[in-house]
Amino acid sequence: MKFSVASGDLQKSLTSIANVVPTKSALPILENFLFDLTNSDLKITATDMEVSMMVTLPVKNAQKGKMAVPAKKLADTIRALPSTQVEFRGDIESNKVEMKTETGEYKLSGESSDNYPAVPEIEKGDKLKLTNESLKRLISKVSFAASTDELRPAMTGILFQINKKEIRAVATDGHRLVRVINTSASSDGGEKEIIVPAKALNLFEKVLESAETSVMFDETHAVFSTGNITLISKIIAEKYPNYESVLPLDNNKKLTIDRDPLLASVKRTALYASSTTHQVKFSLKKNSLTVGAEDIDFGSEARETIPCDYSADAMEIGFNSAYIIEILSHLEADKVEFFFSTPSRAVTVKPEKQPEGEDVLMLVMPVRLNA
């Protein structure tokens, strides 16, 4: 196989899918890109067996062929090149690769394409109807709350509850939970629930373009396409926890506060929190919130008071500062609302004004205050 391509175009394509390639794998073949050249279109594939990404780019002087090429070596080489034309030749019999530019020549050893795992082909399935912006918002609003605990596989994914009128996206790690309802999105199929790995969605969010996006899924896989990039992910075949059972219905103590000053205050005071617990304390009284933190071991302490709208009983409640920072960072609103019950029960947070066609609800569990 052979082709000619601008180094910048090849670098952009490799970068878009490179994060799928495992750095260390029990299957060394996965540490390669699969190059598949037909006519004048080069399709490059990366997979870790759970997630596969493909990018297609036009090339010149093409001679068809198919082979696996070491991903890191190739990507590092192309990234280090100046803007130039790259002549690529691959001998599919010996699996030797040679790249030439005006000033350099680079040789490396590839592998037979026969050893590369087949990527699933999804031809039929239910299709989601939603805009690029809606999909990007769904992913960015919920993915941060997904668990990284592989012992609870369902919670490492994002739950999509889909029907003809709306799509709900939910993520939780047991300490915080996010639910976003998009009423401008729908499906051409019946009611469905699928769990897509957060990793796959985060990868796709990074390459989402202004071009039209399509989403399709069957019983085992979900397919996301935008521009010249396609991502195929296995669906997590587990039962998602009944998240609705943990949403409190009687949180009647309401705090309304400016988001930016509160976020800045928590970030500052958290610098003085214990490096073990990262705990900050909210002290609530009429129209006043005091954010405090201390580290007894090092004798450090910080406290800030912010005006707010609060008229319920005075209360003190503790949080992991990282969770509060993440929640506030993912709420796009001038003002946010906290709903409390007791210092030991879950707290819900939402924007004072919801975006059009969207309903965002976040939940965070408090932590026991230091004695």
Residue frames as qw, qx, qy, qz and C-alpha x, y, z in Angstrom:
[[0.000, 0.889, 0.458, 0.000, 0.00, 0.00, 0.00],
 [0.424, -0.063, -0.007, 0.904, 1.10, 3.56, -0.55],
 [0.032, 0.884, 0.441, 0.153, -0.24, 7.10, -0.37],
 [0.346, 0.210, -0.130, 0.905, 0.75, 10.73, 0.00],
 [0.313, -0.808, -0.490, -0.095, -0.77, 13.08, 2.58],
 [0.044, 0.743, -0.228, 0.628, -0.09, 16.39, 4.31],
 [0.400, 0.038, -0.755, 0.518, 1.49, 15.83, 7.72],
 [0.236, -0.083, 0.350, -0.903, -0.97, 18.21, 9.38],
 [0.729, -0.052, -0.260, -0.631, -4.00, 16.30, 8.04],
 [0.728, 0.007, -0.682, 0.067, -2.58, 12.97, 9.15],
 [0.202, 0.104, -0.647, 0.728, -1.68, 14.32, 12.56],
 [0.466, -0.116, 0.149, -0.864, -5.21, 15.67, 13.12],
 [0.811, -0.036, -0.422, -0.403, -6.70, 12.30, 12.18],
 [0.620, 0.060, -0.712, 0.324, -4.35, 10.31, 14.41],
 [0.000, -0.162, 0.510, -0.845, -4.89, 12.66, 17.34],
 [0.595, -0.172, -0.082, -0.781, -8.66, 12.31, 17.11],
 [0.914, -0.129, -0.283, -0.260, -8.56, 8.57, 17.81],
 [0.445, 0.450, -0.677, 0.375, -5.22, 8.06, 19.59],
 [0.344, -0.396, 0.555, -0.646, -6.71, 8.02, 23.11],
 [0.922, -0.039, -0.030, -0.383, -8.47, 4.76, 22.34],
 [0.728, 0.370, -0.553, 0.165, -5.16, 2.93, 21.89],
 [0.787, -0.616, -0.028, 0.021, -4.19, 1.13, 25.14],
 [0.047, 0.847, -0.523, 0.080, -0.68, 1.92, 26.36],
 [0.059, -0.322, 0.941, -0.081, -0.20, -1.60, 27.67],
 [0.809, 0.066, -0.039, -0.583, -2.37, -4.46, 26.56],
 [0.692, -0.182, 0.698, -0.030, -2.47, -8.22, 26.92],
 [0.723, 0.502, 0.432, 0.198, -3.01, -8.12, 23.15],
 [0.381, -0.436, 0.234, 0.781, -0.02, -6.20, 21.71],
 [0.269, 0.382, 0.631, 0.619, -1.81, -5.84, 18.35],
 [0.095, -0.868, -0.487, 0.005, -4.12, -3.31, 20.02],
 [0.359, -0.697, 0.059, 0.618, -1.16, -0.94, 20.38],
 [0.303, 0.009, 0.579, 0.756, -1.39, -0.38, 16.61],
 [0.472, 0.472, 0.055, -0.742, -3.52, 1.66, 14.26],
 [0.604, 0.262, 0.723, 0.210, -5.15, -0.30, 11.47],
 [0.155, 0.499, -0.306, -0.796, -4.60, 1.39, 8.10],
 [0.531, 0.377, 0.755, 0.077, -7.11, 0.38, 5.43],
 [0.082, 0.503, -0.273, -0.816, -6.67, 2.12, 2.07],
 [0.471, 0.437, 0.742, 0.192, -9.23, 1.74, -0.69],
 [0.325, 0.832, 0.307, 0.330, -9.45, 4.09, -3.67],
 [0.306, 0.523, -0.220, 0.764, -8.32, 7.46, -2.28],
 [0.549, -0.666, 0.045, -0.502, -9.78, 7.11, 1.21],
 [0.412, 0.234, -0.778, 0.413, -7.62, 6.02, 4.11],
 [0.687, -0.590, -0.176, -0.385, -9.56, 4.62, 7.06],
 [0.269, 0.382, -0.716, 0.519, -7.61, 4.51, 10.32],
 [0.744, -0.480, -0.351, -0.303, -8.96, 2.41, 13.21],
 [0.088, 0.383, -0.724, 0.567, -8.06, 2.27, 16.90],
 [0.760, -0.385, -0.334, -0.403, -9.66, -0.13, 19.37],
 [0.121, -0.431, 0.772, -0.451, -9.29, -1.49, 22.90],
 [0.196, -0.160, -0.962, -0.100, -11.95, -4.18, 22.28],
 [0.008, 0.579, 0.676, -0.455, -14.54, -2.18, 24.23],
 [0.231, 0.854, 0.117, -0.451, -14.42, 1.05, 22.24],
 [0.615, 0.155, 0.481, 0.605, -13.43, 1.47, 18.59],
 [0.161, 0.828, 0.067, -0.532, -12.87, 4.72, 16.72],
 [0.639, 0.279, 0.506, 0.508, -12.44, 5.17, 13.00],
 [0.089, 0.789, -0.032, -0.608, -11.41, 8.26, 11.04],
 [0.701, 0.427, 0.461, 0.338, -11.35, 8.61, 7.26],
 [0.033, -0.798, 0.146, 0.583, -9.24, 11.08, 5.32],
 [0.762, 0.646, 0.057, -0.003, -8.59, 11.56, 1.60],
 [0.533, -0.541, 0.456, 0.464, -5.06, 10.85, 0.36],
 [0.514, 0.734, -0.271, -0.352, -3.22, 11.14, -2.93],
 [0.384, 0.531, -0.748, -0.102, -1.27, 8.72, -5.13],
 [0.693, -0.273, 0.516, -0.423, -3.09, 5.85, -3.46],
 [0.535, 0.213, -0.794, -0.196, -2.39, 2.16, -3.89],
 [0.762, -0.439, -0.056, -0.472, -4.75, 0.05, -1.82],
 [0.543, 0.176, -0.754, 0.325, -3.64, -2.13, 1.06],
 [0.659, -0.646, -0.090, -0.374, -4.26, -2.93, 4.70],
 [0.678, 0.111, -0.564, 0.458, -1.86, -3.28, 7.63],
 [0.550, -0.797, -0.235, 0.087, -1.34, -2.51, 11.32],
 [0.434, 0.598, -0.230, 0.634, 1.09, 0.29, 12.19],
 [0.493, -0.294, -0.549, 0.608, 2.62, 1.00, 15.66],
 [0.078, -0.884, -0.423, -0.184, 0.42, 3.76, 17.05],
 [0.422, -0.838, -0.021, 0.345, 2.72, 5.62, 19.44],
 [0.546, -0.238, 0.405, 0.694, 5.78, 5.60, 17.19],
 [0.283, 0.503, 0.566, 0.589, 3.76, 6.77, 14.21],
 [0.152, -0.912, -0.367, -0.102, 1.82, 9.46, 16.10],
 [0.495, -0.724, 0.078, 0.475, 4.98, 10.81, 17.78],
 [0.508, -0.026, 0.470, 0.721, 6.81, 10.94, 14.45],
 [0.162, 0.649, 0.535, 0.516, 4.04, 12.74, 12.59],
 [0.299, -0.910, -0.270, 0.096, 3.55, 15.18, 15.48],
 [0.533, -0.592, 0.191, 0.574, 7.26, 16.06, 15.42],
 [0.513, 0.286, 0.485, 0.648, 7.30, 16.80, 11.69],
 [0.074, 0.355, -0.012, -0.932, 7.03, 20.32, 10.28],
 [0.644, 0.547, 0.278, -0.457, 4.22, 21.06, 7.83],
 [0.024, 0.464, -0.755, -0.462, 5.22, 18.85, 4.92],
 [0.832, 0.185, -0.263, -0.451, 4.06, 16.15, 2.53],
 [0.496, -0.377, 0.774, -0.114, 4.50, 12.57, 3.73],
 [0.661, 0.290, -0.583, -0.373, 4.99, 9.68, 1.32],
 [0.638, -0.301, 0.616, -0.351, 3.86, 6.48, 3.02],
 [0.641, 0.288, -0.653, -0.283, 4.70, 2.98, 1.78],
 [0.634, -0.329, 0.603, -0.355, 3.75, -0.27, 3.46],
 [0.390, 0.272, -0.840, -0.263, 4.82, -3.72, 2.29],
 [0.779, -0.240, 0.134, -0.564, 1.92, -5.99, 3.25],
 [0.894, 0.135, -0.425, 0.043, 4.08, -9.07, 2.76],
 [0.580, 0.137, -0.524, 0.609, 6.90, -8.11, 5.13],
 [0.377, -0.828, -0.413, 0.043, 4.84, -5.55, 7.15],
 [0.500, -0.212, -0.032, 0.839, 7.64, -3.01, 6.79],
 [0.113, 0.929, 0.351, -0.044, 6.67, 0.67, 6.74],
 [0.508, -0.030, 0.114, 0.853, 8.64, 3.49, 5.17],
 [0.078, 0.927, 0.345, -0.128, 7.78, 7.19, 5.38],
 [0.545, 0.090, 0.163, 0.817, 9.57, 9.88, 3.41],
 [0.053, 0.928, 0.231, -0.288, 9.48, 13.66, 3.53],
 [0.464, 0.859, -0.146, 0.161, 11.58, 16.23, 1.65],
 [0.052, 0.771, -0.553, 0.312, 14.29, 15.99, 4.29],
 [0.385, -0.391, 0.767, -0.331, 13.84, 12.68, 6.09],
 [0.672, 0.069, -0.668, -0.311, 13.21, 8.97, 5.90],
 [0.462, -0.339, 0.609, -0.549, 11.64, 6.86, 8.65],
 [0.594, 0.078, -0.759, -0.255, 11.28, 3.08, 8.83],
 [0.448, -0.259, 0.644, -0.564, 9.34, 0.93, 11.27],
 [0.154, -0.018, -0.972, -0.174, 7.82, -2.51, 11.49],
 [0.606, -0.120, 0.026, -0.786, 4.09, -3.07, 11.39],
 [0.384, -0.022, 0.904, -0.188, 1.96, -6.18, 11.70],
 [0.055, -0.209, -0.834, -0.508, -0.41, -8.12, 9.50],
 [0.442, -0.154, -0.003, -0.883, -3.94, -6.78, 9.36],
 [0.680, -0.156, -0.673, -0.246, -5.13, -10.37, 9.79],
 [0.452, -0.151, -0.704, 0.526, -4.13, -10.17, 13.46],
 [0.125, -0.101, 0.198, -0.967, -6.16, -7.01, 14.10],
 [0.197, 0.354, 0.848, -0.341, -9.52, -7.63, 15.82],
 [0.031, 0.477, 0.639, 0.603, -12.63, -7.09, 13.73],
 [0.136, 0.057, 0.283, -0.948, -14.64, -3.98, 14.55],
 [0.304, 0.454, 0.803, -0.240, -18.39, -4.61, 15.05],
 [0.046, -0.126, -0.480, -0.867, -20.60, -3.54, 12.17],
 [0.193, 0.465, 0.674, -0.540, -23.92, -2.06, 13.24],
 [0.055, 0.176, 0.612, 0.769, -26.25, -1.68, 10.28],
 [0.383, -0.564, -0.498, -0.536, -29.66, -1.47, 11.93],
 [0.361, -0.291, -0.648, 0.605, -30.85, -0.03, 15.22],
 [0.091, -0.886, -0.442, 0.104, -32.80, 2.71, 16.93],
 [0.425, 0.393, 0.024, 0.815, -31.72, 6.24, 16.08],
 [0.250, -0.644, -0.413, 0.594, -31.61, 9.21, 18.41],
 [0.260, 0.741, 0.302, 0.540, -32.74, 12.59, 17.21],
 [0.412, -0.834, -0.132, 0.342, -30.78, 15.35, 18.88],
 [0.366, 0.904, -0.159, 0.153, -28.52, 18.22, 17.91],
 [0.661, 0.313, -0.431, 0.528, -24.75, 18.29, 18.32],
 [0.088, -0.520, 0.351, -0.774, -25.14, 20.88, 21.04],
 [0.792, -0.379, 0.035, -0.478, -27.69, 18.74, 22.91],
 [0.949, 0.011, -0.279, 0.148, -25.45, 15.67, 22.80],
 [0.456, 0.421, -0.406, 0.671, -22.41, 17.65, 23.88],
 [0.343, -0.518, 0.272, -0.735, -24.32, 19.15, 26.80],
 [0.914, -0.274, -0.111, -0.277, -25.70, 15.78, 27.89],
 [0.854, 0.124, -0.347, 0.367, -22.22, 14.27, 27.97],
 [0.302, 0.435, -0.364, 0.766, -20.47, 17.20, 29.63],
 [0.469, -0.532, 0.119, -0.695, -23.18, 17.71, 32.25],
 [0.895, -0.330, 0.050, -0.297, -23.26, 14.14, 33.55],
 [0.852, 0.282, -0.402, 0.180, -20.03, 12.27, 32.75],
 [0.129, 0.583, -0.562, 0.573, -18.00, 13.77, 35.60],
 [0.608, -0.370, 0.409, -0.571, -20.24, 12.01, 38.12],
 [0.920, 0.121, -0.332, -0.168, -19.75, 8.50, 36.70],
 [0.760, -0.558, 0.332, 0.030, -17.90, 6.01, 38.87],
 [0.390, 0.663, -0.635, -0.073, -14.40, 4.74, 38.08],
 [0.505, -0.315, 0.761, -0.258, -14.88, 1.60, 40.20],
 [0.428, 0.240, -0.749, -0.445, -14.69, -1.36, 37.82],
 [0.001, -0.102, -0.957, 0.272, -16.32, -3.54, 40.49],
 [0.336, 0.585, 0.553, -0.488, -19.55, -1.64, 39.78],
 [0.350, 0.077, 0.608, 0.708, -19.56, -1.70, 35.98],
 [0.102, 0.755, 0.611, 0.217, -23.02, -0.19, 35.51],
 [0.220, -0.920, -0.174, 0.276, -22.01, 2.93, 37.40],
 [0.437, -0.362, 0.385, 0.728, -18.94, 3.47, 35.20],
 [0.209, 0.346, 0.651, 0.642, -21.38, 4.28, 32.42],
 [0.247, 0.130, 0.108, -0.954, -24.02, 6.86, 31.67],
 [0.284, 0.401, 0.863, -0.117, -27.62, 5.70, 31.71],
 [0.212, 0.057, -0.333, -0.917, -29.76, 6.89, 28.82],
 [0.317, 0.427, 0.791, -0.302, -33.51, 6.57, 29.30],
 [0.035, 0.144, -0.497, -0.855, -34.98, 7.13, 25.87],
 [0.373, 0.526, 0.747, -0.162, -38.51, 7.61, 24.56],
 [0.377, 0.580, 0.506, 0.515, -40.26, 9.47, 21.76],
 [0.096, -0.944, -0.236, -0.207, -40.56, 12.71, 23.75],
 [0.210, -0.901, 0.348, -0.151, -37.34, 13.07, 25.74],
 [0.788, 0.211, -0.487, 0.311, -33.97, 11.63, 26.69],
 [0.558, -0.803, 0.160, -0.132, -32.73, 11.35, 30.26],
 [0.653, 0.422, -0.511, 0.367, -29.02, 11.00, 30.99],
 [0.674, -0.707, 0.087, -0.199, -27.93, 9.90, 34.46],
 [0.638, 0.357, -0.560, 0.389, -24.57, 9.29, 36.12],
 [0.586, -0.736, 0.156, -0.301, -23.65, 8.51, 39.71],
 [0.497, 0.384, -0.717, 0.303, -20.74, 7.17, 41.73],
 [0.606, -0.433, -0.646, 0.169, -22.72, 6.74, 44.95],
 [0.356, -0.381, -0.312, 0.794, -21.52, 10.07, 46.38],
 [0.224, 0.462, -0.009, -0.858, -23.03, 12.42, 43.81],
 [0.438, 0.412, 0.784, 0.155, -25.60, 12.02, 41.07],
 [0.139, 0.365, -0.201, -0.898, -26.55, 14.02, 37.99],
 [0.411, 0.470, 0.779, 0.063, -29.75, 13.73, 35.99],
 [0.099, 0.354, -0.234, -0.900, -30.35, 15.77, 32.84],
 [0.491, 0.515, 0.697, -0.083, -33.64, 15.64, 30.95],
 [0.025, -0.257, 0.418, 0.871, -33.57, 16.91, 27.37],
 [0.494, 0.496, 0.605, -0.379, -37.07, 17.49, 26.01],
 [0.435, 0.706, -0.240, -0.506, -35.88, 18.51, 22.54],
 [0.113, 0.392, -0.889, -0.210, -34.36, 15.07, 21.89],
 [0.839, 0.062, 0.252, -0.479, -36.20, 11.87, 20.98],
 [0.302, -0.244, 0.892, 0.232, -35.89, 8.41, 19.47],
 [0.560, 0.182, -0.445, -0.675, -37.47, 6.78, 16.45],
 [0.449, -0.048, -0.892, 0.001, -37.85, 3.54, 18.43],
 [0.600, -0.640, -0.428, -0.217, -39.76, 2.59, 21.57],
 [0.433, -0.833, 0.262, -0.224, -38.81, 3.21, 25.17],
 [0.856, 0.209, -0.362, 0.305, -35.28, 2.00, 25.87],
 [0.462, -0.846, 0.264, 0.021, -32.64, 2.10, 28.57],
 [0.854, 0.334, -0.205, 0.342, -28.99, 1.72, 27.65],
 [0.524, -0.794, 0.163, 0.262, -25.75, 2.23, 29.57],
 [0.679, 0.654, -0.131, 0.306, -22.86, 3.63, 27.55],
 [0.731, -0.268, -0.192, 0.598, -19.35, 3.68, 29.10],
 [0.101, -0.951, -0.066, 0.284, -18.45, 7.19, 30.24],
 [0.475, -0.424, 0.489, 0.596, -15.01, 6.70, 28.70],
 [0.408, 0.358, 0.676, 0.498, -16.51, 6.25, 25.23],
 [0.076, 0.899, 0.421, 0.092, -18.72, 9.31, 25.55],
 [0.325, -0.833, 0.129, 0.430, -15.85, 11.47, 26.82],
 [0.480, -0.148, 0.593, 0.629, -13.77, 10.40, 23.82],
 [0.286, 0.581, 0.639, 0.415, -16.57, 11.28, 21.43],
 [0.103, -0.934, -0.274, 0.206, -17.26, 14.64, 23.10],
 [0.405, -0.599, 0.298, 0.624, -13.68, 15.70, 22.32],
 [0.269, -0.032, 0.669, 0.692, -14.17, 15.20, 18.58],
 [0.251, 0.714, 0.642, -0.123, -17.74, 16.47, 18.28],
 [0.233, -0.027, 0.301, 0.924, -17.82, 18.98, 15.46],
 [0.367, 0.350, 0.150, -0.849, -20.39, 21.33, 14.01],
 [0.344, 0.104, -0.769, -0.528, -21.05, 18.72, 11.35],
 [0.778, -0.225, -0.143, -0.569, -24.21, 16.67, 11.65],
 [0.127, -0.334, 0.888, -0.291, -24.05, 13.95, 14.30],
 [0.772, -0.112, -0.412, -0.471, -25.86, 10.62, 14.22],
 [0.279, -0.333, 0.800, -0.415, -26.44, 8.22, 17.11],
 [0.803, 0.017, -0.406, -0.437, -27.66, 4.65, 16.68],
 [0.244, -0.387, 0.827, -0.326, -27.79, 1.65, 18.98],
 [0.726, -0.072, -0.593, -0.341, -28.85, -1.96, 19.01],
 [0.835, -0.504, -0.180, -0.131, -28.91, -4.52, 21.81],
 [0.865, -0.252, -0.051, 0.431, -25.14, -4.67, 22.25],
 [0.514, -0.035, 0.114, 0.850, -23.49, -1.56, 20.76],
 [0.122, 0.902, 0.255, -0.328, -23.93, 2.18, 20.34],
 [0.600, 0.264, 0.316, 0.685, -22.60, 4.06, 17.30],
 [0.047, -0.880, -0.141, 0.451, -21.75, 7.77, 17.32],
 [0.614, 0.302, 0.367, 0.630, -20.74, 9.54, 14.10],
 [0.029, 0.927, 0.109, -0.358, -19.70, 13.11, 13.37],
 [0.201, 0.810, -0.439, -0.334, -17.95, 14.39, 10.27],
 [0.666, 0.435, -0.599, -0.092, -15.34, 11.81, 9.24],
 [0.017, 0.328, -0.839, 0.434, -15.16, 10.13, 12.68],
 [0.774, -0.274, -0.375, -0.430, -17.15, 7.16, 13.97],
 [0.128, -0.378, 0.791, -0.464, -17.09, 5.67, 17.47],
 [0.767, -0.185, -0.515, -0.337, -18.53, 2.24, 18.29],
 [0.144, -0.414, 0.702, -0.561, -18.90, 1.24, 21.93],
 [0.370, -0.238, -0.898, 0.016, -20.14, -1.82, 23.70],
 [0.497, -0.576, -0.074, -0.644, -23.23, -1.22, 25.81],
 [0.047, -0.296, 0.818, -0.490, -22.79, -2.17, 29.47],
 [0.613, -0.231, -0.646, -0.391, -25.03, -5.18, 30.01],
 [0.254, -0.137, -0.750, 0.595, -25.82, -4.54, 33.67],
 [0.218, -0.778, -0.572, -0.141, -28.81, -3.27, 35.64],
 [0.163, 0.480, -0.192, 0.840, -28.45, 0.40, 36.58],
 [0.149, -0.253, -0.720, 0.628, -29.22, 1.29, 40.22],
 [0.064, -0.764, -0.610, -0.198, -32.68, 2.66, 40.91],
 [0.318, 0.128, -0.162, 0.925, -31.50, 6.25, 41.12],
 [0.304, -0.546, -0.287, -0.726, -35.00, 7.67, 41.50],
 [0.701, -0.535, -0.472, 0.030, -35.29, 6.04, 44.92],
 [0.585, -0.284, -0.256, 0.715, -32.47, 8.23, 46.28],
 [0.078, 0.430, 0.168, 0.883, -33.86, 11.54, 45.02],
 [0.084, -0.302, -0.671, 0.672, -35.20, 13.27, 48.14],
 [0.069, -0.608, -0.624, -0.486, -38.79, 14.50, 48.07],
 [0.405, -0.834, -0.374, 0.016, -38.87, 16.47, 51.32],
 [0.535, -0.088, -0.088, 0.836, -35.87, 18.80, 51.13],
 [0.015, -0.871, -0.463, -0.164, -37.70, 21.95, 52.20],
 [0.365, -0.781, 0.042, 0.505, -34.79, 24.17, 53.25],
 [0.645, 0.643, 0.245, 0.332, -33.90, 26.25, 50.21],
 [0.385, -0.640, 0.163, 0.645, -30.72, 28.25, 49.66],
 [0.590, 0.740, 0.226, 0.230, -30.39, 30.53, 46.62],
 [0.456, -0.712, 0.223, 0.485, -26.94, 31.97, 45.99],
 [0.435, 0.806, -0.320, -0.241, -24.74, 33.45, 43.26],
 [0.988, 0.099, -0.012, 0.118, -22.81, 30.60, 41.69],
 [0.599, 0.596, -0.277, 0.458, -19.47, 32.27, 40.92],
 [0.177, -0.704, 0.445, -0.524, -18.78, 33.75, 44.39],
 [0.863, -0.333, 0.284, -0.250, -19.70, 30.43, 46.03],
 [0.937, 0.283, -0.073, 0.193, -17.49, 28.43, 43.67],
 [0.371, 0.678, -0.367, 0.517, -14.56, 30.77, 44.26],
 [0.459, -0.635, 0.388, -0.485, -15.08, 30.66, 48.03],
 [0.968, -0.158, 0.171, -0.096, -15.14, 26.85, 48.15],
 [0.799, 0.456, -0.195, 0.340, -11.97, 26.68, 46.04],
 [0.110, 0.710, -0.414, 0.559, -10.16, 29.06, 48.39],
 [0.616, -0.523, 0.394, -0.438, -11.28, 27.55, 51.67],
 [0.997, 0.053, -0.032, -0.045, -10.63, 24.02, 50.40],
 [0.522, 0.606, -0.460, 0.384, -6.93, 24.90, 50.33],
 [0.173, -0.509, 0.595, -0.597, -7.10, 24.82, 54.13],
 [0.896, -0.167, 0.009, -0.412, -9.04, 21.55, 54.40],
 [0.662, -0.382, 0.643, 0.041, -7.61, 18.23, 55.49],
 [0.287, 0.479, -0.692, -0.457, -5.78, 16.52, 52.65],
 [0.097, 0.027, 0.993, -0.057, -7.48, 13.30, 53.76],
 [0.233, 0.544, 0.753, -0.288, -11.14, 14.38, 53.96],
 [0.140, 0.221, 0.402, 0.877, -11.13, 17.55, 51.78],
 [0.142, -0.662, -0.729, 0.097, -14.02, 18.61, 53.99],
 [0.001, -0.247, 0.021, -0.969, -15.65, 22.03, 53.88],
 [0.054, -0.474, -0.782, 0.402, -18.44, 23.12, 56.21],
 [0.102, -0.490, -0.373, -0.781, -21.49, 25.14, 55.20],
 [0.117, -0.369, -0.652, 0.652, -22.91, 27.13, 58.13],
 [0.059, -0.491, -0.555, -0.668, -26.35, 28.42, 57.20],
 [0.051, -0.526, -0.581, 0.620, -28.35, 31.13, 58.89],
 [0.325, 0.818, 0.431, -0.200, -30.77, 33.80, 57.71],
 [0.465, 0.885, 0.000, 0.039, -29.48, 35.26, 54.42],
 [0.067, -0.815, 0.575, -0.018, -25.93, 34.21, 55.22],
 [0.990, 0.068, -0.101, 0.075, -23.69, 31.27, 54.27],
 [0.225, -0.807, 0.544, 0.031, -20.30, 30.76, 55.90],
 [0.918, 0.293, -0.262, 0.050, -17.93, 28.38, 54.13],
 [0.344, -0.786, 0.497, -0.129, -15.22, 27.03, 56.37],
 [0.917, 0.191, -0.334, 0.107, -12.42, 24.45, 56.39],
 [0.340, -0.797, 0.476, -0.153, -9.67, 23.40, 58.77],
 [0.813, 0.243, -0.509, 0.146, -6.79, 20.98, 58.97],
 [0.667, -0.731, 0.086, -0.113, -6.19, 20.14, 62.63],
 [0.911, -0.094, 0.063, 0.397, -2.97, 18.29, 61.90],
 [0.546, 0.273, 0.078, 0.788, -1.31, 21.37, 60.38],
 [0.196, -0.559, -0.382, 0.710, -3.15, 24.06, 62.30],
 [0.021, 0.018, 0.390, 0.920, -4.63, 25.72, 59.20],
 [0.156, 0.596, 0.726, -0.306, -8.10, 27.19, 58.97],
 [0.008, 0.052, 0.334, 0.941, -10.15, 29.40, 56.63],
 [0.129, 0.593, 0.740, -0.289, -13.61, 30.90, 56.75],
 [0.003, -0.041, -0.315, -0.948, -15.58, 33.12, 54.36],
 [0.260, 0.509, 0.673, -0.469, -19.12, 34.51, 54.56],
 [0.035, 0.118, 0.600, 0.790, -21.30, 35.09, 51.51],
 [0.452, 0.200, 0.285, -0.821, -24.71, 36.79, 51.32],
 [0.084, -0.108, -0.926, -0.352, -27.52, 34.57, 50.08],
 [0.588, -0.221, -0.112, -0.770, -31.25, 34.01, 50.17],
 [0.479, -0.093, -0.862, 0.133, -32.01, 31.61, 53.02],
 [0.408, -0.445, 0.136, -0.786, -34.79, 31.81, 55.59],
 [0.844, -0.246, -0.456, -0.140, -35.03, 28.30, 57.04],
 [0.730, -0.679, 0.067, 0.045, -33.60, 27.09, 60.36],
 [0.014, 0.808, -0.588, -0.027, -29.88, 27.53, 60.99],
 [0.992, 0.020, 0.126, -0.009, -27.87, 24.46, 60.04],
 [0.102, -0.714, 0.654, 0.228, -24.32, 23.16, 59.64],
 [0.943, 0.234, 0.221, -0.080, -23.49, 20.54, 57.03],
 [0.345, -0.606, 0.592, 0.404, -20.25, 19.11, 55.66],
 [0.821, 0.551, 0.046, -0.141, -19.22, 18.22, 52.10],
 [0.727, -0.090, 0.365, 0.575, -16.28, 16.88, 50.18],
 [0.052, 0.730, -0.082, -0.676, -15.06, 20.12, 48.61],
 [0.130, -0.200, 0.757, 0.608, -14.13, 18.40, 45.33],
 [0.156, 0.475, 0.856, 0.130, -17.73, 17.31, 44.82],
 [0.072, 0.832, 0.355, -0.421, -19.11, 20.80, 45.44],
 [0.081, -0.596, 0.395, 0.694, -16.53, 22.34, 43.10],
 [0.149, 0.031, 0.856, 0.493, -17.37, 19.89, 40.31],
 [0.134, 0.646, 0.749, -0.062, -21.11, 20.36, 40.70],
 [0.036, 0.842, 0.144, -0.518, -20.89, 24.16, 40.66],
 [0.156, -0.450, 0.569, 0.670, -18.46, 24.05, 37.72],
 [0.101, 0.161, 0.878, 0.438, -20.97, 22.09, 35.65],
 [0.100, 0.741, 0.631, -0.206, -23.96, 24.32, 36.38],
 [0.257, 0.231, 0.275, 0.897, -24.28, 27.13, 33.85],
 [0.234, -0.805, -0.507, -0.201, -26.29, 29.66, 35.83],
 [0.060, 0.637, -0.242, 0.729, -25.85, 33.00, 37.55],
 [0.483, -0.402, 0.483, -0.611, -27.67, 31.67, 40.61],
 [0.478, 0.014, -0.874, -0.081, -27.99, 28.12, 41.94],
 [0.667, -0.440, 0.076, -0.597, -30.43, 26.58, 44.40],
 [0.234, 0.177, -0.919, 0.263, -29.55, 24.09, 47.15],
 [0.714, -0.384, -0.186, -0.556, -32.30, 22.08, 48.84],
 [0.146, 0.317, -0.832, 0.431, -31.50, 20.67, 52.30],
 [0.713, -0.458, -0.446, -0.289, -33.26, 18.43, 54.81],
 [0.704, -0.698, 0.118, 0.056, -30.90, 17.42, 57.63],
 [0.042, -0.810, 0.566, 0.151, -27.08, 17.42, 57.88],
 [0.453, -0.252, 0.850, 0.094, -27.02, 13.67, 57.17],
 [0.644, 0.477, 0.593, -0.078, -29.33, 13.48, 54.16],
 [0.520, 0.237, 0.479, 0.667, -28.70, 14.03, 50.45],
 [0.056, 0.670, 0.091, -0.735, -28.73, 17.59, 49.12],
 [0.572, 0.546, 0.525, 0.315, -30.07, 18.50, 45.68],
 [0.169, -0.559, 0.157, 0.796, -28.68, 21.34, 43.57],
 [0.490, 0.556, 0.587, 0.326, -30.02, 22.92, 40.39],
 [0.212, 0.144, 0.145, 0.956, -29.79, 26.17, 38.43],
 [0.211, 0.410, 0.456, -0.761, -32.29, 28.81, 39.46],
 [0.606, 0.555, -0.042, -0.569, -33.26, 29.15, 35.79],
 [0.738, 0.006, 0.648, 0.188, -33.18, 25.98, 33.72],
 [0.022, -0.304, 0.583, 0.753, -31.91, 26.15, 30.11],
 [0.681, 0.282, -0.039, -0.674, -34.65, 25.92, 27.49],
 [0.850, 0.228, -0.397, -0.260, -35.59, 22.32, 26.73],
 [0.560, 0.243, -0.701, 0.369, -33.47, 21.03, 29.60],
 [0.659, -0.676, 0.005, -0.329, -33.95, 20.04, 33.23],
 [0.518, 0.407, -0.628, 0.414, -30.74, 19.65, 35.25],
 [0.705, -0.647, 0.056, -0.285, -30.71, 18.14, 38.74],
 [0.503, 0.415, -0.668, 0.359, -27.60, 17.29, 40.77],
 [0.783, -0.583, -0.099, -0.195, -27.36, 15.51, 44.09],
 [0.388, 0.508, -0.633, 0.436, -24.52, 15.30, 46.59],
 [0.757, -0.467, -0.449, 0.080, -24.20, 13.30, 49.78],
 [0.190, -0.882, 0.290, -0.320, -22.95, 15.22, 52.83],
 [0.651, 0.161, -0.641, 0.374, -20.11, 14.01, 55.03],
 [0.608, -0.687, -0.375, 0.138, -20.08, 13.83, 58.81],
 [0.058, 0.908, -0.199, 0.363, -18.60, 16.95, 60.31],
 [0.542, 0.228, -0.618, 0.523, -15.37, 16.69, 62.27],
 [0.541, -0.670, -0.483, 0.158, -15.96, 16.65, 66.00]]
